[in-house]
Amino acid sequence: MKTAVLGFGTVGAGIYEMLQRAEGLEAGPVYVRKGKADTPWKTDDFDQILADPSVEAVAEAMGGLDPAFSLAERTLASGKHFVTANKMLVAEYGVRLQEIAERSCAAFLFSAACGGGVPLLHNLALARQADEIVSVQGILNGTTNYMLDQMQSAPGGSYESALHKAQSLGYAEADPTADVSGLDALRKIRLAAAVAFGLLPTDGFSEGIENVTAEDIRFYQSRGLILRLIAKTARTEEGVSAYVEPVLFGKDAPEAAVRKNYNLASYEGRASGLISFQGQGAGRYPTASAVIRDLESIRCGARRMFPEGTANGSADSPGSCSRYFVRTEKAFAALFPGAERLAEENDCVRLKTAPFFAKTMHSLVQTIREEDGRVMFAALDPLAEPEDYLC
Ligand code: HSE
């Protein structure tokens, strides 16, 4: 199956290279921006790719929405298969692209858009056919995991130097705000919600690691806790939840052992129980390998990752129930009735709250943040301090 590649950056170059070696696949032309076609196998004329009947599939690795969205629409409308590593594209326009793919009987697959080389979406799409998916969660951003790992393994390691290192290693997005704010992980968990539940959330809360300080890390470590940034989605009778928040784990939890830029993605099936995948969530070859896997799946007949009837909707369910560690100005402590006061430092207090639903906690923090921009919170994994939680 001859496949054109859109974009020749880190991931695009990896896809092109792997296509030369993949059995049953063939590298087609590489589409680059105007004036950048400096070899015969590169082109800046997309119409030429569309008009070439020998090109059966297009693999997109340009990132962003423009021109990726219009190229995706045109590819699928022409009946050629479309595979992408672009989470922003699928999170924003996935439902629309699926509709176009259905009309033209083309395939639309995107497993590289969530977890890089970690085969979460691929397996979720398969598992959903035989089992009811209850929840999906994990460490889905390599940059922030790398930063937290640095801050926790080098005592006193600062946020700024950890971010600088993650950028120099090429893990972060061009604008790392999407990584550190949790938005990148939120986009990925929105895709997982769509594949698992047939609802592509248009919203969802994300709290990143921007307010985490070296003192916070020291405090958590003194209590035997490890901080990770976790993306979660679940379906209950109340609906679907999708959010990203920092979570504190005990030292023996699998999440605590995920080092550097690695991802850990798990789903819980009603019948299968918990299934986990761990591996590199970013980088040239891990991400390209997921694109090649999608192309191979198309050769074997796969046409879609979204369940039939997938629609956009709101992720407005309350989410999990947890106790939270909160660091805020003393004036806001009264917003957490029943909280245990763990420490006081200057004008700040550290609290361990009563159990809250994630949604309640997120709205409380948004209110506090209007006046205390440094407020920091992290959910306490229920297994870190087992007890009955009544929200
Ligand atoms: N910036 C992303 C990450 C790249 O750090 O996980 C892969 O999506």
Boltz pocket constraint, residues with backbone or C-beta under 6 A from the ligand:
constraints:
  - pocket:
      binder: B
      contacts: [[A, 112], [A, 113], [A, 115], [A, 116], [A, 140], [A, 141], [A, 142], [A, 143], [A, 144], [A, 171], [A, 172], [A, 173], [A, 179], [A, 184], [A, 281], [A, 282], [A, 283]]
      max_distance: 6.0
